[in-house]
């Protein structure tokens, strides 16, 4: 995947990201891989557009699903149990066989509650400092108030502005020209219909997004 670079002057607010993607003709990718179709056959609609400005990674998620939930108690909480979109990134130009270097999980529920952590696998994740998560810009079409489990068809958008410093162990200041590996996910562990979708396939017996051996190449335009 090539993540295009946009020339943006000045600061960028998350609520402007959807229009920016449209103006620049950024492609949306369908996140629809059912890795465990027998146990978890439900496939909500999710699309993601990715771009960057050098300093910031821009993400726009578009989701339609049969219920929503957003009860995680603040940044660093259990957002994966809510209506959640995630991007995992492993920097430093790693090859497919090199899975020992840290990768980052950047997870956000449908009202903008965030979780960021680093580590080599799913165990012993190192959470981002609070100020790092606070610096990530967020906008949701649902607002930012907690929402209990609510059944019924719902569509929502989420936009993020992720500074390079969010990859807090990598001393990154600019995404331009970076070669990373990663994946994009949609989940909802505690929804009425739990689901686990990915952009790139995962070949495991049970749901597990923390599998860097299945990450794919992501090139950031210079």
SVG drawing of the C-alpha trace seen along z (x, -y; Angstrom):
<svg xmlns="http://www.w3.org/2000/svg" viewBox="-33 -27 47 50">
<polyline fill="none" stroke="black" stroke-width="0.4" points="0.0,0.0 1.2,-3.5 0.1,-6.2 0.0,-9.4 1.5,-12.7 -0.7,-15.8 0.8,-19.3 -1.1,-21.0 -0.2,-24.4 -0.6,-25.0 -2.4,-22.9 -5.1,-20.4 -8.2,-19.6 -9.6,-16.1 -13.1,-17.3 -11.6,-18.5 -10.0,-15.2 -13.0,-13.7 -13.4,-16.6 -9.6,-16.7 -9.7,-13.0 -12.5,-13.8 -10.8,-16.9 -7.6,-15.1 -9.2,-11.9 -7.7,-9.6 -8.9,-6.0 -10.9,-4.2 -10.0,-0.6 -12.7,1.9 -11.8,3.7 -13.7,6.9 -11.5,10.0 -13.4,12.6 -10.5,14.5 -12.7,16.7 -15.9,17.0 -17.4,20.0 -17.2,18.6 -17.6,14.9 -19.4,14.6 -20.8,11.0 -19.2,8.5 -20.2,4.8 -19.2,2.3 -15.9,0.5 -13.8,-1.6 -10.6,-3.4 -8.7,-6.2 -5.1,-6.9 -2.8,-9.8 -0.1,-11.8 1.3,-15.4 4.8,-14.4 4.1,-15.4 0.8,-13.6 -0.9,-10.4 -4.5,-11.0 -7.2,-8.3 -10.8,-8.4 -13.0,-5.4 -16.5,-4.9 -18.6,-2.3 -22.1,-0.8 -23.0,1.9 -26.0,3.4 -25.2,1.9 -22.8,-0.5 -21.1,-0.7 -18.7,-3.2 -18.2,-2.7 -14.4,-2.6 -13.5,-4.8 -11.1,-7.3 -7.9,-7.0 -6.0,-3.8 -9.2,-1.9 -10.6,1.3 -11.7,-0.3 -11.5,3.0 -14.7,4.1 -16.6,1.2 -17.3,0.3 -13.7,0.0 -11.3,-0.8 -7.6,-0.1 -4.4,-0.6 -1.2,1.3 2.1,0.0 5.6,1.5 8.3,-1.0 11.9,-0.7 11.5,1.0 11.3,4.5 11.2,7.5 8.4,10.1 10.6,12.4 11.6,9.9 8.8,9.8 10.8,9.0 10.8,5.2 8.2,3.2 4.9,2.3 2.2,-0.1 -1.5,0.5 -3.6,-2.7 -7.2,-1.8 -10.2,-4.2 -13.8,-3.6 -16.7,-5.2 -16.7,-8.3 -12.9,-8.9 -11.6,-7.2 -8.1,-6.1 -5.6,-3.4 -2.0,-3.5 0.7,-1.0 4.0,0.5 5.6,3.9 6.9,6.9 3.8,9.1 0.4,9.0 2.0,9.6 3.5,6.9 2.4,4.0 3.8,0.6 1.1,-2.1 1.8,-5.5 2.1,-8.3 -1.1,-10.2 0.2,-13.4 1.0,-11.3 -2.5,-10.1 -3.9,-13.5 -2.1,-14.9 -3.9,-12.7 -6.7,-14.7 -10.1,-13.0 -13.5,-13.7 -16.5,-11.4 -19.9,-11.9 -21.4,-10.5 -19.8,-13.1 -17.6,-12.2 -20.0,-11.2 -20.1,-7.6 -22.8,-5.4 -24.2,-2.2 -24.8,0.8 -27.5,-0.2 -28.9,2.3 -30.1,1.1 -28.4,0.1 -26.0,-2.7 -23.5,-4.5 -20.7,-6.6 -17.4,-8.3 -14.2,-8.7 -11.3,-10.8 -7.9,-10.9 -4.8,-13.1 -1.9,-11.1 1.4,-13.0 4.6,-11.1 5.5,-11.3 2.6,-9.0 5.1,-6.2 6.6,-7.2 9.5,-4.7 10.7,-5.3 11.9,-8.9 9.9,-9.6 9.3,-13.2 8.2,-12.8 6.3,-10.0 7.7,-11.1 9.6,-8.2 9.0,-5.8 8.7,-2.1 6.5,-0.3 4.4,2.8 0.9,3.0 -2.8,3.8 -6.1,2.2 -8.9,3.8 -12.6,3.4 -13.7,5.2 -16.3,5.1 -15.6,7.8 -18.6,7.0 -21.2,6.0 -24.4,7.9 -22.7,9.5 -18.9,9.7 -16.8,9.4 -13.1,9.3 -12.3,7.9 -9.0,7.0 -7.7,5.3 -5.0,7.9 -5.6,11.6 -4.6,13.3 -4.0,17.0 -4.6,18.1 -7.1,20.5 -8.5,17.9 -9.0,14.1 -5.7,12.4 -4.8,9.0 -1.4,9.0 0.3,11.0 3.0,8.9 4.0,11.9 0.8,11.1 1.4,7.4 1.8,6.1 4.0,3.4 3.0,-0.3 5.1,-2.9 4.7,-6.6 5.1,-8.8 8.2,-11.1"/>
</svg>
